Amino acid sequence: MKLWLIEGVLIIAPLGVGPPRGVMLIRNLTTFVMMLSSIALASACSATNPEVQLPVKELEQTQCRSIDGPNAYAFSEFSDIAGHGLSDTIVQRVEASMQEDNILLLVSMGQQPTGGYSATLASEIMSYDPAKDAYVIDLNYRVPTGAATTALTYPCTLLALPTGRYDILVPSFEAGDRTESRVIDISSNPFQRITIEGR
């Protein structure tokens, strides 16, 4: 008995009958089973392995007056950002710049005693960390080192993420050392994990 694979159909024929032209000859059932296993494994790996990088875009730096403490929030529906202290002008501008398949991420530094604080996107790429099974957002937190406006501020930044289902890690803001640079070293800061639930 001989086996042939013709356009995905297994053909069994008696010995002495040659394979049709252009058809792959399967010499025994073990070889055939091993081929199927390899194909299934490759398909499973491609389906479960996440992308190494995902894009992220900064839409706006602004003030979120209703958020007292450092925090991050993800919104799959744009209307959900209402009530987070954003001005109508900012809301309209962000809505106009967002794509339909974006997830909105709001990263807040919370209430600060003066001006001069900001959170900015350091890289427009989120890299996947396999040890944490999440994508890491690279942010720069800045603090005032000299004279600053003496008024309460609520600095935040709005980011656009691709839709989908995945986890992200957002570095939490902590004051840290303000003497050397306006940019805080956040390498030792804790991370906030957020699960993105795409539409």
Secondary structure as UniProt FT lines:
FT   STRAND          2..6
FT   TURN            7..8
FT   STRAND          9..13
FT   TURN            15..16
FT   TURN            21..22
FT   STRAND          24..26
FT   HELIX           29..48
FT   STRAND          53..55
FT   STRAND          57..63
FT   TURN            65..66
FT   STRAND          71..75
FT   HELIX           78..81
FT   TURN            82..83
FT   HELIX           88..97
FT   TURN            100..101
FT   STRAND          102..108
FT   STRAND          118..121
FT   STRAND          125..129
FT   TURN            130..133
FT   STRAND          134..136
FT   STRAND          139..142
FT   STRAND          155..162
FT   STRAND          165..171
FT   TURN            187..188
FT   STRAND          191..197
//
